[in-house]
Amino acid sequence: MSDVRVYLALGAPGLAVLAARGESDAAVTAVTATERRQRPDEDEETLEYEALWRAAGRCPGRPCVGAADVPAAWVLAQDAGGEPGVLALDRPVPRERVVSIHVALHVAGDEPDLDADGADRDDADRDDAELSWYDITEIAEVNALLAAAATQRGD
């Protein structure tokens, strides 16, 4: 059976749990069969990008999303709870299945914008939505980056 690319809505708290416990039970999004049927002319890359941003929108605080490849057999339900693109899995996702982390370094609102080293930003492009990519092997560095942002906010 093949693997399914899923996106974990981690946020900083979920990333810390993934690092400490080695697994995550965060909300999961993916491209579902329903979406493929409804948008047959859309390319897979665009659908995956939208699934990534769906997960980002479900994150507590600053968006931080884990991308993982899980066996299709782990999927209990697609469009779970009537929500398009949301999956229900039969188990937490182990860290070994997570391949990358995507973090919003530049966000609007209360969250400070960050450079890759965690320094505050105040550029004119702060409203540009972008998720920076990190390999899962960089989980400690990403945790430190998010902790620095929380410290700057006074959390």
C-alpha positions as CSV (number, residue, x, y, z in Angstrom):
1,M,0.0,0.0,0.0
2,S,1.3,3.5,-0.8
3,D,2.0,6.4,1.5
4,V,0.0,9.6,1.9
5,R,1.6,13.0,2.4
6,V,0.0,14.6,5.4
7,Y,0.5,18.0,7.1
8,L,0.5,18.2,10.9
9,A,-0.8,21.5,12.4
10,L,1.9,21.6,15.1
11,G,2.4,25.2,16.1
12,A,5.3,25.7,18.6
13,P,3.7,23.6,21.3
14,G,3.1,20.6,18.9
15,L,6.7,20.8,17.6
16,A,8.0,20.7,21.2
17,V,5.8,17.6,21.8
18,L,7.1,16.0,18.6
19,A,10.7,16.6,19.6
20,A,10.2,15.4,23.2
21,R,7.8,12.4,22.7
22,G,8.8,11.4,19.2
23,E,5.2,11.5,17.9
24,S,2.4,13.9,17.2
25,D,-1.4,13.7,17.4
26,A,-1.8,17.2,16.0
27,A,-4.6,17.9,13.5
28,V,-3.9,16.5,10.1
29,T,-4.6,17.8,6.6
30,A,-4.0,16.3,3.2
31,V,-5.2,16.3,-0.4
32,T,-8.3,14.1,-0.4
33,A,-10.1,12.1,-3.1
34,T,-13.0,14.6,-2.8
35,E,-10.7,17.5,-3.7
36,R,-9.2,15.6,-6.6
37,R,-12.7,14.8,-7.9
38,Q,-13.9,18.4,-7.5
39,R,-10.8,19.9,-9.1
40,P,-9.7,17.4,-11.8
41,D,-7.8,20.1,-13.8
42,E,-5.7,21.3,-10.8
43,D,-2.2,20.0,-10.6
44,E,-1.0,18.0,-7.6
45,E,1.5,20.6,-6.5
46,T,-1.1,23.3,-6.1
47,L,-3.4,20.9,-4.2
48,E,-0.5,20.0,-1.8
49,Y,0.4,23.6,-1.3
50,E,-3.2,24.4,-0.3
51,A,-3.2,21.4,2.1
52,L,0.0,22.7,3.7
53,W,-1.7,26.1,4.2
54,R,-4.8,24.5,5.6
55,A,-2.7,22.9,8.3
56,A,-0.9,26.3,8.9
57,G,-4.3,27.9,9.5
58,R,-5.1,25.3,12.2
59,C,-1.9,25.9,14.2
60,P,-2.0,27.5,17.6
61,G,0.0,30.7,17.4
62,R,2.7,31.0,14.8
63,P,2.2,28.5,12.0
64,C,4.5,25.6,12.2
65,V,3.6,22.5,10.1
66,G,5.2,19.1,9.8
67,A,5.0,17.3,6.5
68,A,4.9,13.5,6.9
69,D,4.4,10.4,4.7
70,V,2.2,7.8,6.4
71,P,0.8,4.5,5.2
72,A,-2.6,4.9,3.6
73,A,-3.8,2.2,5.9
74,W,-3.5,4.7,8.8
75,V,-6.2,6.9,7.4
76,L,-9.5,6.3,9.2
77,A,-11.5,9.1,7.4
78,Q,-11.0,11.7,4.7
79,D,-12.8,15.0,5.0
80,A,-13.2,14.1,8.7
81,G,-15.9,15.9,10.6
82,G,-17.2,17.2,7.3
83,E,-14.2,19.4,6.9
84,P,-12.6,19.2,3.4
85,G,-9.0,18.1,3.4
86,V,-9.0,17.1,7.1
87,L,-7.9,13.5,7.9
88,A,-8.5,11.3,10.9
89,L,-5.6,8.8,11.5
90,D,-5.7,5.7,13.6
91,R,-2.5,6.6,15.5
92,P,-0.1,9.5,16.3
93,V,2.4,10.2,13.6
94,P,5.9,9.1,14.6
95,R,8.8,11.5,14.2
96,E,10.4,9.0,11.8
97,R,7.6,9.7,9.3
98,V,8.0,13.5,9.4
99,V,10.3,14.7,6.6
100,S,10.2,18.5,7.0
101,I,9.0,21.4,9.1
102,H,7.5,24.6,7.6
103,V,7.5,27.7,9.8
104,A,6.0,31.2,9.2
105,L,8.9,33.5,9.9
106,H,7.0,36.6,8.8
107,V,3.5,36.9,10.2
108,A,1.1,39.8,10.6
109,G,-0.4,40.7,14.0
110,D,1.0,40.0,17.5
111,E,3.8,37.6,16.5
112,P,7.2,39.2,15.8
113,D,8.7,38.5,12.4
114,L,11.9,36.5,12.6
115,D,15.1,36.1,10.6
116,A,16.5,32.6,10.4
117,D,18.5,33.3,13.5
118,G,15.5,34.3,15.5
119,A,16.1,38.1,15.3
120,D,13.1,40.5,15.1
121,R,12.2,41.9,11.6
122,D,10.3,44.9,10.7
123,D,10.6,45.0,6.9
124,A,7.9,46.3,4.6
125,D,7.3,42.7,3.4
126,R,6.0,41.5,6.8
127,D,2.6,40.7,5.4
128,D,4.0,38.4,2.7
129,A,2.9,35.0,3.6
130,E,5.7,32.4,3.4
131,L,6.5,29.2,5.2
132,S,10.3,28.5,5.5
133,W,11.3,24.9,5.0
134,Y,13.5,23.0,7.4
135,D,14.6,19.3,7.3
136,I,13.3,17.2,10.2
137,T,16.9,16.9,11.3
138,E,16.8,20.6,12.2
139,I,14.0,20.1,14.8
140,A,16.1,21.3,17.7
141,E,17.1,24.5,15.8
142,V,13.5,25.2,14.9
143,N,12.4,24.7,18.5
144,A,15.0,27.2,19.6
145,L,13.9,29.7,17.0
146,L,10.3,29.4,18.1
147,A,11.3,29.6,21.8
148,A,13.2,32.8,21.0
149,A,10.1,34.2,19.4
150,A,8.0,33.3,22.5
151,T,10.6,35.0,24.8
152,Q,10.5,38.1,22.7
153,R,6.7,38.2,23.1
154,G,7.0,37.6,26.9
155,D,5.3,34.2,26.9
